[in-house]
Amino acid sequence: MNTQELYQQHVLKNYAAPPLTIVRGEGAWVWDDADKKYLDFTTGVAVNALGHCHAGWVADITRQMSTLAHCSNLYAHPLQGQLAAKITELAGPGNVFFCNSGAEATETLLKLSRLHGHSGRYEVITAKNSFHGRTFGGMSATGQDKTQNGYHPLLPGFRYAEFNNIQSFRDAVTDKTTAILIEPIQGEGGILPATIEFLKELRELCDKEGLLLLMDEIQCGVGRTGKWFAFEKAGIEVDAIALAKGLGGGFPIGAAWMNTKAAALFKPGSHGSTYGGNPMACAAALSVINTIEKDALLQNVQKLSAEYHQQLQGLVQQFPRIFDTFRGEGFLMGLVLKDSPAPMIEQLRENGLLTVPAAGNVLRLLPPLNVTREELQTSLDILQKTLFSTNS
């Protein structure tokens, strides 16, 4: 019985049938079970920050695996302390909670909001079109019907406002509001960046009303925009940040950083995670962060993405019947189509480029942070080839 048959018979049908079976990867490339090679611009949906099987990352995880894999949070281990110190060095003074996924990191921020509000204030304002995970808390915070359908009644305590519209957020504040939670770039929502002005106005609103400003950096953080955190472009300070995806480079880890004042709200027993921050996950995350610094990958994203964006803009202008516009920052990019991206994603896959959809009409491009100029050019060549055949 082959992989596809095993999936069909035994794996829950919560995902569409996988179109291919990937068996190995190296850098920005993967191979299927027929040994066909693909340029991977899905990177596990913004997870494989260093590409596939990065030699240093593999060595760090392998070394840790043969030393200590898990010991629970009843005890300390060196790497969790080192990783927490590294994250606070990047984000600012405060403390870090470790978990296993982005959804769990979001849940931590939602629990923080309840602790901040005590018993009288509990509402969190999020943005329409947002995505904050598929747990009941994250799903209730998500401002998209398609994620919530079939799961009502949802958790109470969430209000939704228009993204990049500060007046809409002001109007949503009540005497029950305790926090505002947004993505600095809406990923699943279609690669929609928050404006600098909007981020600054949110900070001012939270200061005025005594609210926490919470950032979901799960997809756009850890260097994907050419900065450690996407909100940095606005020059503001935030109260807490949810991280995951690229942080582990392919090994599951989530983290919630919170500033010193917010972190003081948690006491022993108020939150926990069995696997969170285990030695292997911390080894993976430290390897990712250290490699980004050592190999100057933030600069690589900044330099190569500026040129690549111009080339993608050129495709939009060249094929106006197919595209509406281009959106994105760094290596979190979206080509907005006039129709569903599904047929083009299939054609690109046939031609050797893996991409991922967003928001029903966006073709998402997520290369690894260490992608080369030559690999970006290869992606453009495949896009051109596919577009010419589609447009003919």
Secondary structure, 3 states (H helix, E strand, C coil): CCHHHHHHHHCCCCCCCCCCCEEEEEECEEEECCCCEEEECCHHHHCCCCCECCHHHHHHHHHHHCCCCCCCCCCCCHHHHHHHHHHHHHHCCEEEEEECCHHHHHHHHHHHHHHHHCCCCCEEEEEECCCCCCCHHHHHHCECHHHHCCCCCCCCCEEEECCCCHHHHHHHCCCCEEEEEECCEECCCCCEECCHHHHHHHHHHHHHHCCEEEEECCCCCCCCCCCCCHHHHHCCCCCEEEECHHHCCCCCCEEEEEEHHHHCCCCCCCCCCCCCCCHHHHHHHHHHHHHHHHCCHHHHHHHHHHHHHHHHHHHHHHCCCCEEEEEEECCEEEEEECCCCHHHHHHHHHCCEECEEECCCEEEECCCCCCCHHHHHHHHHHHHHHHHHHHC
